Amino acid sequence: MKCEMENPQKQVKPKNEVSHFPFHLFHFNAVSHFPFHVSHLANPLPRVLLAAPISRNKEYILQDWLQHITGFTYPAYDIFLVDNSPDPAFHQEVWRRGFQCGYYPPQGKRAPDFIADSQNMLRQYFLENDYDYFFSLECDNFPPHNIIELMLSYRADNINIPYFLKQGPATALGVQLSVINYQGWCANKVMAPYEGIGAFDGRVKRYFAPSIGCSLFSKKLMQQLKFRTCRSNPMAFSDSFWHLDSNRIGIKPLVHMGVLCEHRRFTWKYNRSL
C-alpha cells in the first residue's frame, strides 16, 4: 500500500464544542451527563488511536470535524488519518493543518474496496505503534467530547455508538438486527425509523452488525481481523463484514443505546466517476 507522509505541524487540542445534534426527536446528548471520569480507568491509561479514512468528498465538513476531534477530553489518544481522494493534494492539505495523514490512491477500485484498503492502512499503523484501542471514527460523525472515556469504561473488545443514516423520511439507524445469510455476505434486517427511535433506552446491548463510524475495538480484535470486502456482494462495505467476522470468532458487538452521534452526511459528488 502506498503511504506518502511529510512532517506535520505540532497538533494543538482546543476545547471547542460544536452544536448539538439537530435531529428533532432528540433534545439531549446522554453522554454529556455521563457520571464517569478518566480517573476511574486503569493506570497507566490505555493508548487509543483515533483512526479515520478521509476524502475530498467530505471537504464540506472536514474543517469542523478536524476541530472537533482535537477536543476530546481523554488525555491518551493520537490521531492518524488516511486520505483516499483521487488527487493526493488533499492529503497534503491535511498534513499542513497539522494532522498525520497517509494516502491511498483509489483509481481503478470500487468505493468498498479502496475504503477497506484505507482502513487496513490505519490498522497497520495501529499495530506497528502498539496502541491498546482502535477508535474508528468516520469523518462526518461528531460524538460527544468524552466519548472515549465512556467506551473504555466497558472494557469491551467491540463497542459501538449508533447514528442515523441518510436524511429525511429515508433515515434508518445504522444498526442491523438479524442475520439472513450467516454463511455468505452479511445481509441483515435494518431497523425502520420507529424501531431505531424505540431502541434508545440508555442500555448497552448486543446487536449483530452496527456501523463502525464511531466504534472502539481492542488490540485483541485488531490482531485477529482485517477489514475486507466480498466479490460476491460488490456493494457491501467493510463494516458489515467486520462484524460478521467478529461474531464468528465469538466477540459479540455491543451498542450503547444511550448515546447518539451527530451524523452530518450529505450528497457525495467528488468521486462519482471512479
PyMOL commands that set and color helices and strands:
alter all, ss='L'
color gray80, all
select helices_A, chain A and resi 30-33+38-40+56-69+89-96+111-128+147-152+168-170+193-198+219-224+238-248
alter helices_A, ss='H'
color red, helices_A
select strands_A, chain A and resi 48-54+77-83+101-103+133-137+141-142+158-160+164-165+172-173+175-179+188-190+204-206+209-210+214-218+254-256+262-263
alter strands_A, ss='S'
color yellow, strands_A
deselect
rebuild
show_as cartoon
